[in-house]
Amino acid sequence: MHDGDGTGRLLRTVVAAAAVAAAGAVAAVALLALLDDRREARLPAEVDPVDETRETAEHMEAEERQNPPSEERPQTPAGERQRPPGGGERPGGLIREHAGPVVVAVLAVLLVAAAMDFIHGRADGKDDKPAAAEASAETAAKDAAPRFVVGVRRSGDALVVRDARTGAQVGVDIAAPVGRRFHQIASAGEGTFVVSSYASGQVTFHRLALTPDGLPRSLTPLEGLQVRGVSTGRSDMAVSPDGRRIAYLVYGQGVSRIEVVSADAAAQRRWTSRSTGRITNLAWSGDALSFVWSTGGGSTVRRQVRTLDVNAPSGDLRVSKALLPLPADATTVALVRGDAVVAGIQRGATLSLQEFSVQTRQPTREWWTVGTARSPVALVRASVGEEVLLLSADGLAHGAPGGKAHAIPVEDCVDVAW
């Protein structure tokens, strides 16, 4: 609630309470005066106002006609309060006489007005709770999401850092090593990223570190880590949550190959496939590596989410396990989150992120939607928080489950991470 609304409400409450209090005070004074006049009405001395044996009014009038009252004022009996001369006002005046009851009446009216305002305030507060809760949730999601997005330019000659909220470029482009081209990028946590570069059938890796303000701090090669093969626009990369293992998709001699490399040479594995199916969306889920396997083409394309145990011996990619078939209108964008799969569903010019249960294979909830007529390129989990980042030819969009998509214009990027 805005301060102006609160001030206006308080002012209206004070004015209304004052008006009601004044009216109540006047009414109280009038009522008390009326009661006092009736109580002070003169009665014959010999008549007891509460004696049920008193004479009737007709008898009293007849006696008064026979014996008219004397002009001399009778003496006031002992114990009876003397009236002021002329039967007029009493010493001190009416207001002073009834000051106590008037104050009590005013206080009572103010108390009732305050209670009414409190009740209305509680009702207004109930109306504000959903909006306040939504704003609080949105603020929390923004605070948890990464501040910067790093993209690989389509030319491969540089990296660019963007503000995740405004899309504005942060600092200058980060140039690729001489004679090489950047291809893929993935978050390694705590403001660091792993970037692949390619030249002459060899893929090498570099670690990019940013300052808290998003400026490049360093770009250093990861010595001893390399993959032999061809890296193309259809290649993909994923870095394990602990940052110690890198999964990379390369091609060569008619086969697709997923290689997992790390600083520990004994942990390096490779799985190959001679199928014409396409592998996309490498993503880590614990010790398992998930990917989307697509076969067929056009209206007959079939997509399936599969997982691979990276601790198993190297071999054929057929050892991977089917996790969930995707619906016909699903894109190649998908990632695994525990016992659920989040996939992009394209319907006309609207792309929505839909969550599916692995157990029931049914949709459970919609995360968010964004307007785009172009097929998405990548879906990236945030290094912190629950937000995911969607890259398409139209730009970037990101959001948390059940929230609103936040779109930012990012042109000419083939891969992104945050």
Summary of the structure (lengths in Angstrom):
residues: 418
radius of gyration: 43.0
end to end distance: 34.5
largest distance: 142.9
contacts: 1173
relative contact order: 0.09
helix: 26%
strand: 40%
